[in-house]
Amino acid sequence: MKVAVIGAGKMGRWFTKLFKNEGYSVVVCSRTKPKLLALKDEFGIQTADSNIDAIKGADWVFVCVSLDALEPVLKEIGPHIVSGQVVLDISSIKEIPVQLLHKHVKNGTTLGTHPVFGPGAKSLGGQNFVLTPVTEEDEKFAKQFRAWLEERGAKVSVTTPKKHDEYMSMVLGFPHFVGLVAGDTLAECPDFVGAKQVGGASYKMLLTLAEAVALEEPVFYSNLHMSLPEMEKIEGLFLSKVEEWLKLVKQKDCSGFGAKMQHVKKRLKELDPEYEKAYNEMYRLLDDTDS
């Protein structure tokens, strides 16, 4: 098995390591030459001077580049993909990339994928991986690739590009938005660092979210928020809910506040019977970090 990895960023490095550890022949190409040379030194893999050279003879072509760089790469390599080769992208949104895959790759097979984890993951074990086939040819390979991923412990979901992007508005976009707003708020409270000394699990959870998203790549998340289809709707709903809760606080309405808490608890339990179990497990893990 020969795999071409286009892109030597964090996830390009992750997949290079994965396939190298599988014993596959790996060739990497990147416009960022220092990163490319670093990968060559670290893993002893082949490097290519061009994307077209990289894909020659490759069974799988993993395109691990930013969304704005995806179309130029696909436009470049598309005419050189031959029958039997598979081109996969790993973008965090799927409708636009899948359209680009089918627009520029006329031969071979394509598959939109989303590894829903970051470069800190130790392996595929326990990680969520989404596949978004749209044609019979896509679906045929998706079944094979799903089996390959599951053999290595990944939790694989198969859905449409549209449904994927709707999910990601909640899974990626909304938590990031909440974390940014929380971080922006805490940054206006000079004592938030000192409060760590007396904070419990809830405060630790909030800080972890706020500080984690503040460290993310601004260009990536800016593109994500502007591209996901449900972000304005979800963020607008969040804002309206903030106003509802703030009104209760301003009115000193303890009974109304408590009743609203009970309503939220009831609705969450109706929609997700496992949520209390997840809640208890989360707090257990947070408590363990204090010991």
Backbone hydrogen bonds, N-H to C=O, Kabsch-Sander energy under -0.5 kcal/mol:
donor,donor_aa,acceptor,acceptor_aa,energy
3,V,25,S,-3.0
4,A,60,W,-2.8
5,V,3,V,-0.5
5,V,27,V,-2.7
6,I,4,A,-0.5
6,I,62,F,-3.0
7,G,5,V,-0.7
7,G,29,C,-3.0
13,R,9,G,-2.6
14,W,10,K,-1.7
15,F,11,M,-2.5
16,T,12,G,-2.0
17,K,13,R,-2.4
18,L,14,W,-2.3
19,F,15,F,-2.6
20,K,16,T,-2.2
21,N,17,K,-2.5
22,E,18,L,-1.2
23,G,20,K,-1.4
24,Y,19,F,-2.2
25,S,1,M,-2.5
26,V,24,Y,-0.6
27,V,3,V,-2.2
28,V,46,Q,-2.1
29,C,5,V,-2.1
33,K,31,R,-1.1
36,L,32,T,-1.8
37,L,33,K,-2.8
38,A,34,P,-1.9
39,L,35,K,-2.1
40,K,36,L,-2.0
41,D,37,L,-2.4
42,E,38,A,-2.3
43,F,39,L,-2.8
44,G,40,K,-1.7
46,Q,26,V,-1.9
48,A,28,V,-2.1
54,A,50,S,-2.0
55,I,51,N,-1.7
56,K,52,I,-0.6
56,K,53,D,-0.8
58,A,55,I,-1.9
59,D,2,K,-2.5
60,W,2,K,-1.6
61,V,86,V,-3.0
62,F,4,A,-3.1
62,F,60,W,-0.5
63,V,61,V,-0.7
63,V,88,L,-3.2
64,C,6,I,-2.7
64,C,62,F,-0.9
65,V,63,V,-0.5
69,A,66,S,-0.9
70,L,66,S,-0.8
70,L,67,L,-0.7
71,E,67,L,-0.6
73,V,69,A,-1.6
74,L,70,L,-2.6
75,K,71,E,-3.0
76,E,72,P,-1.6
77,I,73,V,-2.6
78,G,74,L,-2.5
80,H,77,I,-1.9
81,I,77,I,-0.6
81,I,78,G,-1.4
85,Q,82,V,-2.0
86,V,59,D,-2.1
87,V,109,T,-2.9
88,L,61,V,-3.0
88,L,86,V,-0.5
89,D,111,L,-1.3
90,I,63,V,-1.1
98,V,94,K,-2.5
99,Q,95,E,-1.8
100,L,96,I,-2.2
101,L,97,P,-2.6
102,H,98,V,-2.1
103,K,99,Q,-1.6
104,H,100,L,-2.2
105,V,101,L,-2.1
106,K,104,H,-0.8
109,T,85,Q,-2.7
111,L,87,V,-1.9
112,G,132,T,-0.5
113,T,89,D,-1.7
114,H,130,V,-2.5
116,V,114,H,-0.9
116,V,128,N,-1.9
117,F,115,P,-2.0
121,A,118,G,-1.8
126,G,153,G,-2.9
127,Q,124,L,-2.2
129,F,155,K,-2.5
130,V,114,H,-2.6
131,L,157,S,-2.8
132,T,112,G,-2.7
139,E,135,T,-2.7
140,K,136,E,-2.2
141,F,137,E,-1.8
142,A,138,D,-2.8
143,K,139,E,-1.9
144,Q,140,K,-1.2
145,F,141,F,-3.0
146,R,142,A,-2.7
147,A,143,K,-1.9
148,W,144,Q,-2.0
149,L,145,F,-2.6
150,E,146,R,-2.9
151,E,147,A,-2.0
152,R,148,W,-0.6
152,R,149,L,-1.0
153,G,150,E,-1.7
154,A,149,L,-2.1
155,K,127,Q,-3.4
156,V,154,A,-0.7
157,S,129,F,-2.3
159,T,131,L,-2.2
164,H,160,T,-2.6
165,D,161,P,-2.2
166,E,162,K,-1.8
167,Y,163,K,-2.5
168,M,164,H,-2.6
169,S,165,D,-1.2
170,M,166,E,-0.8
170,M,167,Y,-1.1
171,V,167,Y,-3.1
172,L,168,M,-2.2
173,G,168,M,-2.5
174,F,169,S,-2.1
176,H,172,L,-1.7
177,F,173,G,-2.5
178,V,174,F,-2.7
179,G,175,P,-2.6
180,L,176,H,-2.5
181,V,177,F,-2.5
182,A,178,V,-2.6
183,G,179,G,-2.7
184,D,180,L,-2.8
185,T,181,V,-2.0
186,L,182,A,-2.8
187,A,183,G,-2.2
188,E,185,T,-1.3
189,C,186,L,-2.1
192,F,189,C,-2.3
193,V,190,P,-0.6
195,A,191,D,-2.0
196,K,193,V,-1.5
197,Q,194,G,-1.5
198,V,195,A,-1.1
199,G,195,A,-1.0
204,K,200,G,-2.2
205,M,201,A,-2.5
206,L,202,S,-2.2
207,L,203,Y,-2.8
208,T,204,K,-2.5
209,L,205,M,-2.1
210,A,206,L,-2.8
211,E,207,L,-3.1
212,A,208,T,-2.0
213,V,209,L,-2.3
214,A,210,A,-1.4
215,L,211,E,-0.8
215,L,212,A,-0.8
216,E,213,V,-1.1
221,Y,217,E,-2.1
222,S,218,P,-2.4
223,N,219,V,-2.3
224,L,220,F,-2.1
225,H,221,Y,-2.6
226,M,222,S,-1.8
227,S,223,N,-1.2
227,S,224,L,-0.5
228,L,224,L,-2.3
231,M,228,L,-0.9
234,I,230,E,-2.7
235,E,231,M,-2.9
236,G,232,E,-2.2
237,L,233,K,-2.2
238,F,234,I,-2.5
239,L,235,E,-2.1
240,S,236,G,-2.0
241,K,237,L,-2.1
242,V,238,F,-2.4
243,E,239,L,-2.0
244,E,240,S,-1.8
245,W,241,K,-2.4
246,L,242,V,-2.7
247,K,243,E,-2.1
248,L,244,E,-1.4
249,V,245,W,-1.8
250,K,246,L,-2.8
251,Q,247,K,-1.9
252,K,249,V,-1.3
253,D,248,L,-2.5
254,C,252,K,-1.4
257,F,253,D,-2.3
258,G,254,C,-2.7
259,A,255,S,-2.4
260,K,256,G,-2.0
261,M,257,F,-2.1
262,Q,258,G,-2.2
263,H,259,A,-2.0
264,V,260,K,-2.4
265,K,261,M,-2.5
266,K,262,Q,-2.4
267,R,263,H,-2.5
268,L,264,V,-2.6
269,K,265,K,-2.2
270,E,266,K,-2.1
271,L,267,R,-2.3
272,D,268,L,-2.9
275,Y,272,D,-2.3
278,A,274,E,-2.0
279,Y,275,Y,-2.6
280,N,276,E,-2.5
281,E,277,K,-2.1
282,M,278,A,-2.4
283,Y,279,Y,-2.1
284,R,280,N,-1.9
285,L,281,E,-2.2
286,L,282,M,-2.3
287,D,283,Y,-2.5
288,D,284,R,-2.1
289,T,285,L,-1.3
290,D,286,L,-0.5
290,D,287,D,-1.2
291,S,287,D,-0.7
291,S,288,D,-0.8
